[in-house]
Amino acid sequence: MFTGLVEGIGKIISLQPYRGGLLAEISASFSLKDTDVGDSIAVDGICLTITEIKGSTFKAHISPETLNKTTLRYKNSGDFVNLERALKFGDRLGGHLVSGHVDGIGKIVSITPIEDFWKLVVEIPSEFTPYLVKKGSIAIDGVSLTINDFKNNLLEFMLVPHTLKVTTLCLKKPGDLVNIEIDMIAKMVYKWLSPYLESLESSKRALTLEFLKEHGFL
């Protein structure tokens, strides 16, 4: 489990074929002194397992499924990635709960500088729009961001100077692809409510406090 608060930027040293997948070697910009083999680490929002550590460099296997679902299949040696080690119990949860299980790939539509800030617009697969709410959270390349606004499947964010300083989002340009992870709580709530929402739609009833009480939600 992660928070979407990136610890630092890593650099891909190598990507070697490994039994249908890849073996990645990545150099971290922070110390891995208290990190062990077998620990989880988010690489551009993708949960990987560390298999080897040498100084500030680690290795991790990338499965065929991960290559199929994420932007890692487009990465090359020398590319930069966001890194975050797993959350410890008792740590501050400054972002939101992020599993590191990417839902899909989005595309950057536009970047508009506003003095020291950036307005970022990202297009995501339309299948994820039922989970979106204004001021809700979503992970973009492992970075916890707040949805300022959205229209259909176009999401608008405002990136603060600190985010631009400590993540790879400052390197992005229109057309770049990014990993998307929808807020897991939003997905759970939608899954639980969807049968009732379908019932409401068919009966032309409204979602009211009385309806929620009737079905055990309050």
N, C-alpha and C positions, 0 to 999 in steps of 0.2 A: 504494500500500500504506500502511496506517495501523496504529496500535497500540491504538486504543481508549482512549487517554489524552487526554481532551478538553483542548484548549488554553484554551478560553473559551466564553462564551455569546454568540451572535449574536441580533440582532433583525431580523425580516423587515420591510423598509421598504415593499416593494411586490411584487405578483405580477401580471404583465401577460400576457394571452394572446399566444402566439407560435406561429403555424403548427401548431396542433394540440397544442402544449405550453404551457409558461409561460416567461417571463423573470423570474427572481427578483433582487431587489436586497436585499442583506443587510448590516447594519452589524455589524462584529466588535468585541468588547470588548478586542482586543489589536491591536498594530501589524501592518500588512501590508507594512512597509517592504521586507522581503527576499522578497516574494511577487511573481510575475510573471503576466501574462496567459498562459493555457495551463496553469497549474499546477492540480493536483487539490486539492480540499478536500472533507472529509467534512462534510455538513450533516445532523445527526441520523443519522449513520451511512451516508449516501448519498453516493457519490463523484460530485461535480460538477466541471466544468471552468470555471475563472474566465475570463470573457470581457472584463471591464473592471474597473479598480481606480481608485478616487478616495479617497485618504486611507485611512480604515479601513473603507470601504464597497466591496463588490464585487458584480458581477453574474454570473449563471450561468444557462444554459438548462436547462430541465427537460423531458425528452422524454415523449411519451405513455406509453412503456413504464415509465418511472420513476414517473409519476403512477399508473399502474395497479397497481404492485407495492408502493408505499410509502405512508406517512402524509402525504406532501407534498400529496396531493390534498385533505386536510382542513385545511391550514394557511391562515391569513389574515394580512394585514398586522398587525403588532404582536405576533405570536407570537414566542416565543423558541425557539432551536434550539442544539444542541451543535455546536461547530466544532472541526475538527482538520485541520491541513495535513498533506500527505503526508510519510511517513517518509523521512529521508535516510540513505543508506548510512553506517554508522558511528555512528548514533544509538543510544542505549540503547533496548532493547525491553522496556519496563516492563510492558506489558499483554500482548496476544497479537496474532498476525498477523491483520489485518482488511482485507478487500479493498474494502469500501465497496459491495459488490454485495449488496443486501438480499435475503434469502430469502423473507421474508413478514412479516406483521403479527401482533403479539401483543396481548393485552389485560391490563391491570393488574387483578388480582382483589382484592388487599387490600394495605394498608400499615399496619404495626403499629409505632408508635414504641417503642423500648426505650432509654430515657434519650436519649443523643445519637445513637443508631443507629436505622435503620429496617429492619424485616424486610419484604421486598417479595416478593409472590407474583405471578407472571406466567403467563398461559395462552398457550401457543403452538400452532400447528397440529399436529395429531397426527402428520402425516407426517414431522415432524422428530425424533420421539422416538428412533429408532434411533441417532441421533448423540450422544445425551446420556450423560454420565458424571458421577458426583459429583466435585466439585472440578475439573471441566472448565471451559473458558471459553466465553462467548457474548457477543455484542455486543447491547446493548439501547439503541436510539437512539444508536448509535455509542460507547457506554460499555462498556469491557471489564469484565465481571463474572464472578465465580466462582460456579458452581452449588453452593450448600450442600447442597441435597437436591432431589429431584423425585419425583413420583408421577404416573404416566401423562404427561400433557402440562402439568402444573402445576409450575413451577419456583420454587424458593425462594432468595432472595438476602439477604445482610446488607449494607446500605449503610453505609459508614463516614462520619464527619462531613466528611472532605475531599471525598468524592464528592458529597455533598449540597450542599456549598458551591460547587463549581466546575462543576456540570452542571445541566441542567434537570430532573433526576429529583426534585429537591426541590419542583418545582411540580406533580408528577403527583398524580392522585387515582384511586380505583377506577373502572374503566370506561374510562379513557383508553387509546388505542391507541398502540403503540410499534413501531418497526422492529426486526426480528429478523435477525441474521446468525449462522448456525451456524459454529462453528470449522471453517475450511477443511481443517485437517489431519484432523479427525474425519471429514469427508465423504470425503476421499480414501481414508483407511484403510478405511472402510466399503465404498466402491466396489470397492476391490481385493479385499477379503475376502468380499464378498457371494456370489460364485459358490461359494466353498469352504464358506461357512456353509450355503448351500442344500444342498450335497452332504452335509455333516455331518448336517443335519436329516433328509434322505431315507434316509441309511444308519444313522441313530441312533448315530453316533459322537460322541465328545467332542472339543472343541478342546484338544489337548495340545501339549506341546513337540515330541513326536515327529511329530505331524501338521504342525506349522509347518515343521520341518526337512525333512520329506518333500516339501513343496511350495515350498521355496526361500525361506522367510521368515526362516530362522535359519542 
